[in-house]
Amino acid sequence: MKRFLLLLFLAVANCSSAMAKPQQNTEEARQFPRNIIMVIADGMGPAYTTAYRNFSDDPNTDMVEPVIFDDIFVGNASTYPASESGYVTDSAAAATALATGIKTYNGAIGVDVNKQPVESVLQRAKTLGLRTGLAVTSQINHATPAAYIAHNESRQNYPQIADSFFDSRVDNQLIADVMLGGGTRYFNREDRDVTAEFINAGYEFAEQYDDLLKIDEGSNVLGLFAEVGLPPALDDPKDDRLAFLTKHAIRFLENPNGFFLLVEASQVDWAGHSNDIASVVAEMDDLAQTLDYLQSYVAAHPDTLVILTADHNTGGLTIGADGEYHWDPAPLHRISASVTAISKDLVKAADVESYVSDKLGFTLNAQETAQLEQVKLLSVEEVEKVLKYIIDKRTNTGWTTTGHTGTDVEVFAFGKQSQLFTGQIDNTDIAKHIFDLLDRRTSS
């Protein structure tokens, strides 16, 4: 009888343990994000967020009002590449660090210093059964998005990288389910039509923004909306272009098992390289609108993690210049087109002063008009230089380079497990934390 009771007790205990384990695993899984959204503001050094705060300020109040970047700031990240490339990174090495957790040489796409492929967090997510995607304002095979999908010894091999978006597989599956950005030049080529191959593989194709409205949720989508990068924020008729692409990427990716999405505000960097402060604040505003949307998404989907950082600082932007202690963002609110767009039209304009004053929103003085009349006969590039000089003088904006600098960048995060990214970290730590979250979420 005692033996029978002992066996009965053990059977009940084992049954209870078996029932408890799935419940325990479920509870553990709830601690980790189901969806991970990695946002990269290419080139966004610390001065960019300060400039955007001042640009957004209400001049009728005594204080400078905080902006969304202030609400979600959690720390800083170092950005240096592998030692052979010194202290100043390019986008390829930085994106590889953010995507894979390893340091590599400048120009490398998803490979280490020995040019060997390294797995990215997006590829790991795909391996673990998540849907994956990207939404960017550059061409989708540009350095940053490429590092999450491709492996190439040089970022300049754009056609090869485009090919690898289709040729690379994870468990016999295409790596990215959703790809939104620019790049028809590289995906619709005479030697190979990669777009057609995606369509034949069951992907929906979009070439206008509004085409996305006609595509069902849960679809696999390739959206290429420009030959190379999208139009600059100041010139694009879609005034919330990155938020729009992000919203639809999420709509296509959502599923019970979760998703990994890379979002890149690519042209913050391009505006910095161009030393175009008007385009900088426009691209920052485009990013801020995207973050507003993502905050509302996380509020409705608290099992989502959002991380934002920059890959490096571009341009060496200074808020104030030439020893003068002031910066005036007011003229930037009135500029209605990018300097590049204004310059291209200016060389054909009959009345320089009238045309430029209309586009810039302020009246040129006689010296400024004379400078533009002179360079108008030379080239669009020379006109751009003078226009940027005029805007920088009006706002008292400074720049130290048309390239990158080696400064640390800010880190922002909100949502599930966002506390992991606080404090002073390295850019590789971001990928390492994401790998860990993906693996622990799946093993729980």
C-alpha positions in Angstrom: 0.0 0.0 0.0 2.8 2.4 0.9 4.5 1.6 -2.4 1.3 2.4 -4.3 0.9 5.7 -2.5 4.6 6.6 -3.2 4.1 5.9 -6.9 0.9 7.8 -7.0 2.6 10.8 -5.3 5.5 10.7 -7.8 3.1 10.5 -10.8 1.1 13.5 -9.6 4.4 15.5 -8.9 5.7 14.7 -12.4 2.4 15.7 -13.9 2.4 19.0 -12.0 6.0 19.7 -13.0 5.2 19.1 -16.7 2.2 21.4 -16.5 4.2 24.1 -14.7 7.1 24.1 -17.2 5.2 25.5 -20.2 3.7 28.1 -18.0 7.1 29.1 -16.6 8.5 29.2 -20.2 5.6 31.5 -21.2 6.3 33.8 -18.3 10.0 33.9 -19.2 9.2 34.6 -22.8 7.1 37.6 -21.8 10.1 39.2 -20.3 11.7 39.6 -23.8 10.5 41.6 -26.8 8.5 39.9 -29.4 9.3 42.6 -31.9 12.6 44.5 -32.3 12.9 47.7 -34.2 16.4 49.0 -34.8 16.5 52.7 -35.9 19.7 54.2 -37.3 20.0 57.9 -37.9 23.0 57.9 -40.2 25.5 60.6 -39.4 23.5 62.1 -36.4 26.0 63.4 -34.0 25.0 65.0 -30.7 24.9 68.5 -32.2 22.1 67.3 -34.5 19.7 66.6 -31.7 20.6 69.9 -30.1 20.1 71.8 -33.3 16.7 70.1 -33.8 15.6 71.0 -30.2 16.6 74.7 -30.9 14.9 74.6 -34.3 11.7 73.3 -32.7 11.8 75.8 -29.8 8.9 78.2 -29.2 10.7 81.6 -29.2 7.8 83.1 -27.2 8.7 81.1 -24.0 11.7 81.4 -21.7 12.7 77.8 -21.8 13.8 75.6 -24.7 11.2 72.9 -24.9 12.3 69.3 -25.0 11.8 67.2 -28.1 11.2 63.5 -28.5 14.9 62.7 -28.5 15.1 64.1 -24.9 12.3 61.8 -23.8 14.0 58.6 -25.0 17.7 59.3 -24.5 19.5 56.5 -22.5 23.3 56.9 -23.1 26.2 57.1 -25.6 28.1 54.7 -27.8 31.7 54.7 -29.1 32.0 54.2 -32.8 35.6 53.5 -33.7 36.2 50.8 -36.4 38.9 48.0 -36.4 42.3 49.3 -35.5 43.6 49.1 -39.1 41.1 51.9 -39.9 42.0 54.2 -37.1 39.5 56.1 -34.9 37.0 57.5 -37.5 34.5 55.0 -38.9 32.6 55.0 -42.1 29.0 53.8 -42.5 29.9 50.3 -43.6 32.2 49.4 -40.7 29.8 51.1 -38.2 26.7 49.3 -39.7 28.6 46.0 -39.5 29.4 46.7 -35.9 25.7 47.5 -35.1 24.5 44.5 -37.1 26.9 41.8 -36.1 28.7 42.9 -32.9 32.2 42.9 -34.4 34.7 45.6 -35.4 35.8 45.7 -39.0 37.6 47.8 -41.5 36.1 50.9 -43.2 34.2 49.8 -46.3 33.4 46.3 -45.1 29.8 45.0 -45.5 29.0 42.2 -43.1 32.5 40.8 -43.1 35.3 40.8 -40.5 38.9 42.1 -40.9 39.7 38.8 -42.7 36.8 39.4 -45.1 34.9 36.4 -43.8 31.1 36.7 -43.5 29.6 37.4 -40.0 26.0 36.7 -39.1 23.8 39.8 -38.5 21.0 40.2 -36.0 18.5 40.3 -38.9 19.8 37.0 -40.2 19.6 35.5 -36.7 16.0 36.7 -36.4 15.2 35.0 -39.7 16.8 31.8 -38.5 14.6 31.9 -35.4 11.4 32.3 -37.3 10.8 36.0 -37.1 9.7 38.0 -40.1 12.4 40.6 -41.2 12.5 43.8 -43.0 14.0 47.2 -43.6 12.7 50.7 -44.4 15.2 53.3 -45.4 15.5 56.6 -47.3 18.7 55.6 -49.2 18.9 52.9 -51.8 18.2 49.6 -49.9 21.7 48.3 -50.9 23.5 51.3 -49.4 26.0 50.6 -46.6 23.8 50.6 -43.6 21.0 48.3 -44.7 23.4 46.2 -46.7 25.3 45.2 -43.6 22.2 43.6 -42.1 21.6 41.4 -45.2 24.8 41.1 -47.4 28.4 40.1 -47.0 30.9 42.0 -49.3 34.4 43.2 -49.0 33.5 46.6 -50.4 30.5 48.8 -49.9 31.1 50.1 -53.5 30.1 46.8 -55.1 26.5 48.0 -55.3 25.3 45.6 -58.1 26.8 42.6 -56.3 25.2 43.7 -53.0 21.8 44.0 -54.8 22.2 40.5 -56.2 23.0 39.1 -52.8 19.7 40.4 -51.4 18.1 37.8 -53.6 20.8 35.1 -53.8 21.5 34.9 -50.0 19.3 32.5 -48.0 18.6 31.5 -44.4 17.2 28.0 -44.2 16.4 28.2 -47.9 14.4 31.4 -47.3 15.1 34.9 -48.6 16.6 36.9 -45.8 14.3 40.0 -45.8 10.5 39.7 -46.2 10.0 43.5 -46.6 12.4 46.0 -48.2 11.4 49.6 -48.7 13.6 52.4 -50.0 15.3 53.4 -53.2 17.6 51.6 -55.7 16.0 50.7 -59.0 19.3 51.5 -60.7 20.8 48.5 -59.0 17.9 46.1 -58.9 16.6 46.7 -62.5 19.7 46.4 -64.5 20.4 45.3 -68.1 22.5 42.4 -67.0 20.1 41.2 -64.3 16.6 42.1 -63.3 16.6 41.4 -59.6 13.2 43.0 -59.1 11.6 40.5 -61.5 13.2 37.6 -59.6 11.6 38.9 -56.3 8.3 39.2 -58.1 8.6 35.6 -59.4 9.4 34.5 -55.8 6.0 35.9 -54.7 6.9 39.4 -53.6 4.6 42.3 -54.2 6.3 45.2 -55.9 5.7 48.9 -55.3 7.2 51.8 -57.2 5.0 54.6 -55.8 4.4 55.3 -52.2 0.7 54.9 -52.5 1.1 51.4 -54.1 1.7 50.2 -50.5 -1.9 51.1 -49.6 -3.1 48.4 -52.0 -0.9 45.6 -50.6 -2.4 43.3 -48.0 -0.9 43.0 -44.5 1.4 40.1 -44.1 2.7 40.3 -47.6 6.3 40.0 -48.7 7.1 43.3 -50.4 9.9 45.0 -52.4 9.3 48.7 -52.6 11.7 50.8 -54.7 10.6 54.4 -55.0 13.6 56.1 -56.6 16.5 55.3 -58.9 19.0 55.7 -56.0 18.0 57.4 -52.7 14.6 58.9 -52.1 14.2 62.7 -52.7 15.4 64.8 -49.7 12.8 65.5 -47.1 12.7 69.1 -48.2 11.9 68.1 -51.8 9.7 65.0 -51.3 6.0 65.6 -51.7 5.5 62.9 -49.0 6.2 65.0 -45.9 6.3 62.0 -43.6 8.1 59.6 -45.9 10.1 57.6 -43.3 7.1 57.3 -40.9 5.0 56.2 -43.9 7.4 53.5 -44.9 7.9 52.4 -41.3 4.2 52.1 -40.7 3.6 50.0 -43.8 6.7 47.8 -43.1 5.3 47.0 -39.7 1.9 46.3 -41.2 3.5 43.8 -43.6 5.7 42.2 -40.9 3.3 41.8 -38.0 2.7 38.2 -37.0 2.3 36.1 -33.8 6.0 35.1 -33.8 7.3 38.7 -34.0 9.5 40.6 -36.3 12.9 42.4 -36.7 12.8 45.7 -38.6 15.7 48.0 -39.5 14.7 51.6 -40.0 17.3 54.1 -41.3 17.0 57.9 -41.6 19.7 57.7 -44.2 19.8 61.2 -45.4 20.6 62.9 -42.1 24.1 61.8 -43.2 23.8 63.1 -46.7 22.7 66.5 -45.5 25.7 66.5 -43.1 28.2 65.6 -45.9 26.7 68.5 -47.9 26.9 70.9 -44.9 23.3 71.8 -45.6 21.8 72.8 -42.3 18.3 73.3 -43.8 18.2 69.7 -45.0 19.7 68.5 -41.7 16.7 69.9 -39.6 14.3 68.6 -42.3 15.7 65.1 -42.1 15.7 65.3 -38.3 12.0 66.3 -38.4 11.3 63.3 -40.7 13.0 61.1 -38.1 11.1 62.7 -35.2 7.8 62.0 -36.9 8.8 58.4 -37.3 9.7 58.2 -33.6 6.3 59.7 -32.7 4.7 56.9 -34.6 6.9 54.2 -33.0 6.1 55.5 -29.5 2.4 55.1 -30.2 3.0 51.7 -31.7 4.9 50.6 -28.5 2.2 52.0 -26.3 -0.3 49.7 -28.1 2.2 46.8 -28.4 4.3 46.8 -25.2 6.1 43.6 -26.2 8.1 45.7 -28.7 11.6 47.2 -28.3 12.9 50.2 -30.2 16.6 51.2 -30.2 17.8 54.3 -31.9 21.4 55.4 -32.5 23.7 56.9 -35.1 26.5 55.1 -36.9 28.8 58.1 -36.6 28.8 61.9 -36.6 28.9 63.7 -40.0 30.1 67.2 -40.8 31.3 68.3 -37.4 28.2 70.6 -37.1 28.6 73.5 -34.6 25.7 75.5 -33.2 27.4 78.9 -33.4 30.5 79.8 -35.4 33.3 82.3 -35.9 33.6 83.2 -32.3 30.0 84.6 -32.1 27.8 83.3 -29.2 24.5 82.9 -31.0 22.6 80.6 -33.4 19.5 81.6 -35.2 17.3 78.8 -36.6 14.4 81.1 -37.6 15.5 81.3 -41.3 15.5 77.5 -41.6 11.7 77.5 -41.1 11.2 79.5 -44.2 13.4 77.4 -46.6 11.1 75.4 -48.9 13.6 73.3 -50.9 17.0 71.7 -50.5 20.0 73.7 -51.5 20.7 71.2 -54.3 17.2 71.6 -55.8 17.4 75.4 -55.5 20.8 75.5 -57.2 19.7 73.3 -60.2 16.8 75.7 -60.9 18.8 78.9 -60.2 21.1 78.4 -63.1 18.1 78.6 -65.4 16.3 81.5 -63.5 16.1 84.9 -65.2 15.8 86.8 -61.9 18.2 85.4 -59.4 17.3 87.7 -56.4 13.5 87.1 -56.8 13.8 83.3 -57.3 16.2 82.7 -54.4 14.4 85.0 -52.0 11.2 83.1 -52.7 12.8 79.7 -52.0 14.9 80.8 -49.0 12.1 82.9 -47.5 14.4 85.9 -46.9 15.6 88.7 -49.1 19.1 88.6 -50.4 21.3 91.7 -50.0 23.2 93.2 -52.9 26.4 91.4 -52.2 24.7 88.0 -51.9 22.8 88.6 -55.2 26.1 89.6 -56.9 27.8 86.4 -55.7 25.1 84.2 -57.0 24.9 86.1 -60.4 28.6 85.4 -60.8 28.7 81.7 -59.9 25.5 81.0 -61.8 27.6 81.1 -64.9 30.0 78.5 -63.6 28.2 75.4 -62.3 25.4 74.1 -60.0 28.1 73.0 -57.5 29.5 76.5 -57.2 25.9 77.9 -56.7 25.4 75.3 -53.9 28.5 76.5 -52.1 27.4 80.1 -52.2 23.9 79.3 -51.1 25.1 77.2 -48.2 27.5 80.0 -47.2 24.6 82.5 -47.2 22.4 80.2 -45.0 25.3 79.5 -42.6 26.0 83.2 -42.2 22.3 84.0 -41.6 22.0 81.2 -39.0 25.6 81.3 -37.7 26.1 77.6 -38.4 29.5 76.1 -38.5 31.0 72.9 -39.9 34.5 71.3 -39.5 34.4 68.8 -42.3 32.4 67.3 -45.2 33.3 63.9 -43.9 32.9 62.0 -40.6 34.3 62.7 -37.2 35.2 60.2 -34.5 32.9 61.4 -31.7 30.7 59.2 -29.7 27.0 59.1 -30.6 23.8 59.1 -28.6 21.7 56.0 -27.8 18.0 56.1 -27.4 15.6 53.3 -26.5 12.1 52.6 -25.3 9.9 49.5 -24.9 10.6 46.0 -23.6 14.1 45.6 -22.1 15.2 49.1 -23.2 17.2 49.4 -19.9 19.9 47.2 -21.4 21.1 50.1 -23.6 21.7 52.7 -20.9 25.0 54.3 -20.0 28.3 54.4 -21.9 28.5 51.4 -24.3 30.2 50.5 -27.6 28.3 50.2 -30.9 29.1 46.5 -30.9 27.3 46.1 -27.6 24.0 47.0 -29.2 24.2 44.0 -31.5 25.3 41.7 -28.7 22.3 42.7 -26.6 20.0 42.1 -29.5 21.5 38.7 -30.2 21.0 37.8 -26.5 17.4 39.0 -26.5 16.6 37.0 -29.6 18.2 33.8 -28.3 16.8 34.1 -24.8 13.3 34.9 -26.1 13.4 31.8 -28.3 14.8 29.4 -25.7 12.3 30.5 -23.0 
